[in-house]
């Protein structure tokens, strides 16, 4: 399948994309060579700012416009380090809300929000993180006038440090036949700046209705994304250490979701992180790999390719090595 690198002169990853005013706006994280040694906690992913890019026309051929830095760690009052994956939403007030994970000064991931009048920013951060927030990889999805926010990530994403929205004294990561840890979902308040209710589990079930096990290579690891197709809700995610993008389908944005298959097989590099968006009559998968950096897992490059469904509404699996 034909694919395109969108930002060949820089390292961008973890994209979220939205269509506003006839343009595609892409909000990726920004990799750079920080010199921090690689480890399982992801310390080498020491990103410190965000750019936003826009495309008007065919994503495979149209020019990609870099609107520059829209938010920098140093401008966030409560900042520590590691400005990881983000997402953006257009509120009912016409303003744009950027949701991002950042470690605070105690090295705990919290969720922040920054606000702009335009999709290309600049974004002004709120003085404090969202109350009750934790972990990483925010995805915001509007449906029926409500804004749902999905989040969570294992290992360096710190999800294993929490149960029932409370911090544990020691992290617990399920193993073997134990139920896998679930990502989280909640609804945003009317002002888009807080949670309107406590986060709950996004339940991913097998075809027989049983919870997915921790040992299943298709279980959730990180990188939540939500889109709607033919009236169904498609929750997609990365499996992390088994290196796939997978998806599950449900009848409500809150779930539960039944596992349906693999979107993208493993790519060159360790992480796979994505978004799915409809634009100009086609569906598109934005993701990343590490081919341009020679396989350096902390220097990832943004890609796009067309995504297709079969007659049953199943996503046609894409070969990550194409």
C-alpha positions as CSV (number, residue, x, y, z in Angstrom):
1,X,0.0,0.0,0.0
2,X,1.3,3.5,-0.9
3,X,2.4,5.6,2.1
4,X,3.8,9.0,2.5
5,X,6.2,10.6,5.0
6,X,4.7,14.0,5.8
7,X,7.6,15.8,7.6
8,X,10.8,14.4,6.1
9,X,13.0,17.0,7.7
10,X,12.0,16.5,11.3
11,X,10.9,13.7,13.7
12,X,7.2,13.7,14.5
13,X,5.2,10.9,16.0
14,X,1.9,10.0,17.8
15,X,-0.4,12.0,15.5
16,X,-3.9,13.1,16.1
17,X,-5.8,14.6,13.1
18,X,-9.0,16.6,12.7
19,X,-10.8,18.3,9.8
20,X,-11.7,22.0,10.4
21,X,-12.7,24.5,7.7
22,X,-11.9,22.0,4.9
23,X,-8.4,21.4,6.1
24,X,-6.7,18.5,7.9
25,X,-4.9,19.6,11.0
26,X,-2.3,17.2,12.5
27,X,-1.1,17.4,16.1
28,X,1.9,15.1,16.6
29,X,4.5,14.8,19.4
30,X,8.0,16.1,18.5
31,X,11.0,13.7,18.9
32,X,14.5,15.0,19.2
33,X,18.0,13.7,20.1
34,X,18.1,14.5,23.8
35,X,20.9,12.1,24.5
36,X,19.0,10.3,27.3
37,X,19.6,6.5,27.3
38,X,16.8,4.2,26.2
39,X,14.8,2.3,28.8
40,X,11.4,0.6,29.4
41,X,10.1,3.7,31.2
42,X,10.5,5.7,28.0
43,X,12.9,8.3,29.4
44,X,14.5,8.7,26.0
45,X,11.2,10.1,24.7
46,X,12.0,13.5,26.2
47,X,9.8,15.6,23.9
48,X,9.5,19.3,24.9
49,X,7.2,21.1,22.4
50,X,4.4,20.7,19.9
51,X,4.0,21.8,16.3
52,X,0.8,21.7,14.3
53,X,0.7,20.9,10.6
54,X,-2.1,21.3,8.0
55,X,-3.0,19.8,4.7
56,X,-5.5,21.0,2.2
57,X,-6.2,18.5,-0.6
58,X,-5.0,14.9,-1.1
59,X,-2.9,13.8,1.9
60,X,-0.7,11.7,-0.3
61,X,0.3,14.7,-2.5
62,X,-0.8,18.1,-1.1
63,X,1.8,20.4,0.6
64,X,2.2,20.0,4.3
65,X,2.3,23.4,6.1
66,X,4.2,23.6,9.4
67,X,2.6,26.3,11.6
68,X,5.5,26.1,14.0
69,X,5.7,25.6,17.8
70,X,2.2,26.0,19.4
71,X,3.2,25.0,23.0
72,X,6.5,24.6,24.8
73,X,7.1,22.8,28.1
74,X,8.7,25.9,29.6
75,X,5.5,27.8,29.1
76,X,3.4,25.4,31.2
77,X,3.4,26.6,34.8
78,X,3.4,23.2,36.5
79,X,5.8,21.5,34.1
80,X,8.3,18.8,34.8
81,X,9.3,16.9,31.7
82,X,8.2,14.7,28.8
83,X,5.5,16.3,26.7
84,X,4.0,13.2,25.1
85,X,1.0,12.5,22.8
86,X,-1.7,15.2,22.6
87,X,-5.1,15.8,21.0
88,X,-7.2,18.8,20.1
89,X,-10.9,19.5,20.1
90,X,-13.1,22.4,18.9
91,X,-15.4,23.4,21.7
92,X,-19.0,24.7,21.4
93,X,-17.6,28.2,22.0
94,X,-15.5,28.0,18.8
95,X,-12.2,27.8,20.7
96,X,-9.7,25.1,20.4
97,X,-8.6,22.9,23.3
98,X,-5.3,21.1,23.3
99,X,-5.1,18.2,25.8
100,X,-1.6,16.9,26.7
101,X,0.2,14.6,29.1
102,X,3.2,16.1,31.0
103,X,5.1,14.9,34.1
104,X,4.8,17.4,36.9
105,X,7.6,18.3,39.2
106,X,7.1,15.0,41.1
107,X,7.6,13.0,37.8
108,X,3.9,12.0,37.8
109,X,2.0,12.3,34.5
110,X,-1.0,14.6,34.6
111,X,-3.3,15.9,31.9
112,X,-3.1,19.6,30.9
113,X,-5.2,21.8,28.7
114,X,-4.2,24.8,26.6
115,X,-6.6,27.0,24.7
116,X,-6.4,28.9,21.4
117,X,-8.7,30.9,19.1
118,X,-7.5,29.1,16.0
119,X,-6.5,25.4,15.3
120,X,-2.9,26.5,14.5
121,X,-2.6,28.2,17.9
122,X,-0.8,29.7,19.7
123,X,-2.2,27.8,22.7
124,X,-2.2,29.3,26.2
125,X,-2.0,26.6,28.9
126,X,-4.2,26.6,32.0
127,X,-2.2,27.2,35.2
128,X,-2.9,23.8,36.7
129,X,-3.5,20.2,35.4
130,X,-7.0,18.7,35.2
131,X,-8.1,17.6,38.7
132,X,-8.0,13.8,39.0
133,X,-6.0,13.2,35.8
134,X,-3.3,10.7,35.4
135,X,-1.4,8.7,32.8
136,X,-1.0,9.5,29.0
137,X,-2.2,9.5,25.4
138,X,-5.4,11.7,25.4
139,X,-7.9,11.3,22.7
140,X,-11.0,13.6,22.6
141,X,-14.1,12.5,20.7
142,X,-17.3,14.6,20.3
143,X,-20.6,12.8,20.0
144,X,-24.1,14.0,20.5
145,X,-22.9,17.3,22.0
146,X,-20.7,15.6,24.6
147,X,-16.9,15.4,24.6
148,X,-15.4,12.1,25.7
149,X,-11.7,11.9,26.6
150,X,-9.9,8.5,26.5
151,X,-6.5,8.0,28.1
152,X,-4.0,5.6,29.5
153,X,-0.7,3.8,28.8
154,X,1.3,1.1,30.5
155,X,4.9,1.0,31.6
156,X,6.2,4.6,31.2
157,X,2.6,5.7,30.9
158,X,2.1,4.9,34.5
159,X,-1.4,3.4,34.2
160,X,-0.3,0.4,36.3
161,X,0.1,2.7,39.2
162,X,-3.6,3.3,39.6
163,X,-6.8,1.4,40.5
164,X,-10.2,3.0,40.7
165,X,-8.6,6.4,40.0
166,X,-6.5,6.2,43.1
167,X,-2.7,5.9,43.2
168,X,-1.3,2.6,44.5
169,X,1.6,2.3,46.9
170,X,3.3,0.0,44.4
171,X,2.5,-0.5,40.8
172,X,0.6,-3.7,39.8
173,X,0.8,-5.0,36.2
174,X,-1.5,-8.0,35.5
175,X,0.1,-11.2,34.1
176,X,-0.9,-14.4,32.3
177,X,-4.6,-15.2,32.6
178,X,-5.5,-12.1,34.7
179,X,-7.7,-9.5,33.0
180,X,-5.7,-6.9,31.1
181,X,-5.6,-3.4,32.4
182,X,-8.2,-1.2,30.7
183,X,-7.8,2.3,29.3
184,X,-10.0,5.0,30.8
185,X,-12.8,7.2,29.5
186,X,-14.6,10.2,31.0
187,X,-16.7,13.1,29.8
188,X,-15.4,16.7,29.8
189,X,-17.2,19.5,31.7
190,X,-19.1,22.2,29.8
191,X,-16.1,24.5,29.9
192,X,-13.8,21.8,28.5
193,X,-11.3,22.3,31.4
194,X,-12.2,19.5,33.8
195,X,-13.6,16.0,34.1
196,X,-17.4,16.0,34.5
197,X,-17.3,12.6,36.1
198,X,-14.8,10.1,37.4
199,X,-13.0,8.1,34.7
200,X,-14.2,4.5,34.1
201,X,-12.7,1.5,32.3
202,X,-12.9,1.1,28.5
203,X,-13.8,-2.6,28.5
204,X,-12.3,-4.6,25.6
205,X,-14.0,-8.0,25.3
206,X,-13.3,-11.1,23.3
207,X,-16.0,-12.4,20.8
208,X,-17.4,-14.6,23.6
209,X,-17.9,-11.6,25.9
210,X,-15.0,-12.4,28.2
211,X,-12.4,-9.7,29.2
212,X,-9.2,-9.7,27.2
213,X,-6.3,-11.3,29.2
214,X,-3.0,-9.7,30.1
215,X,-1.2,-12.4,28.1
216,X,-3.2,-11.7,24.9
217,X,-0.9,-10.0,22.3
218,X,-3.9,-7.9,21.2
219,X,-4.6,-6.4,24.6
220,X,-4.5,-2.6,25.2
221,X,-1.1,-1.0,25.9
222,X,-1.5,2.7,24.9
223,X,-2.6,5.2,22.1
224,X,-6.4,5.3,22.4
225,X,-8.3,6.6,19.4
226,X,-12.0,6.8,18.7
227,X,-13.9,7.2,15.4
228,X,-17.4,6.4,14.2
229,X,-18.2,4.4,11.0
230,X,-21.7,3.4,9.8
231,X,-23.2,4.1,13.2
232,X,-20.7,2.0,15.2
233,X,-18.0,3.2,17.5
234,X,-14.5,2.0,16.6
235,X,-12.1,2.1,19.5
236,X,-8.5,1.6,18.4
237,X,-5.2,1.3,20.3
238,X,-1.6,0.2,20.3
239,X,-0.6,-3.2,21.8
240,X,2.9,-1.7,22.7
241,X,5.3,-4.6,23.2
242,X,3.6,-6.8,20.6
243,X,3.8,-3.8,18.2
244,X,0.4,-3.8,16.5
245,X,-2.5,-1.4,16.1
246,X,-5.8,-3.1,16.9
247,X,-9.5,-2.2,17.2
248,X,-12.7,-3.1,18.9
249,X,-16.3,-2.1,18.0
250,X,-19.2,-1.1,20.2
251,X,-22.6,0.6,20.3
252,X,-21.7,3.4,22.7
253,X,-18.7,5.7,23.0
254,X,-18.4,4.4,26.6
255,X,-18.2,0.8,25.5
256,X,-18.0,-2.1,26.0
257,X,-16.1,-2.9,22.8
258,X,-15.7,-6.2,21.1
259,X,-12.3,-7.0,19.6
260,X,-12.4,-7.2,15.8
261,X,-8.9,-7.3,14.4
262,X,-5.5,-5.7,13.5
263,X,-5.3,-2.4,11.7
264,X,-1.5,-2.2,11.2
265,X,1.1,-5.0,11.6
266,X,4.4,-4.1,13.2
267,X,6.5,-1.3,11.7
268,X,10.3,-0.6,12.0
269,X,10.6,0.8,15.5
270,X,9.2,-0.1,18.9
271,X,6.0,2.0,19.2
272,X,3.1,2.2,16.9
273,X,0.7,5.2,17.5
274,X,-2.0,6.5,15.3
275,X,-5.2,8.3,14.4
276,X,-8.0,7.6,11.9
277,X,-9.9,10.4,10.2
278,X,-12.3,10.8,7.2
279,X,-11.3,13.5,4.8
280,X,-12.6,14.3,1.2
281,X,-14.5,11.0,0.9
282,X,-11.8,8.7,2.1
283,X,-10.5,7.3,5.4
284,X,-6.9,7.9,6.4
285,X,-4.5,6.3,8.9
286,X,-1.8,8.5,10.3
287,X,0.9,6.7,12.2
288,X,4.8,6.6,12.5
289,X,7.8,4.4,12.1
290,X,11.6,4.7,12.5
291,X,12.8,4.0,9.0
292,X,14.3,7.5,8.3
293,X,16.2,7.5,11.6
294,X,17.8,4.1,10.8
295,X,15.6,2.3,13.4
296,X,16.2,4.7,16.4
297,X,13.1,4.1,18.4
298,X,13.1,7.6,19.9
299,X,13.3,9.4,16.5
300,X,10.1,8.6,14.7
301,X,8.6,9.9,11.4
302,X,5.1,10.8,10.6
303,X,3.3,8.8,7.9
304,X,-0.1,8.6,6.2
305,X,-1.9,6.0,4.1
306,X,-5.5,5.3,3.0
307,X,-7.5,3.0,5.3
308,X,-10.3,0.8,3.9
309,X,-13.2,-1.2,5.2
310,X,-14.7,-4.4,3.8
311,X,-18.4,-5.1,3.2
312,X,-18.8,-6.2,6.9
313,X,-17.4,-3.0,8.3
314,X,-14.1,-4.7,9.2
315,X,-10.9,-2.6,8.7
316,X,-8.6,-4.1,6.1
317,X,-5.3,-4.9,7.7
318,X,-2.4,-2.8,6.5
319,X,1.2,-4.2,6.3
320,X,3.4,-2.0,8.5
321,X,6.5,-3.0,6.5
322,X,5.2,-1.8,3.1
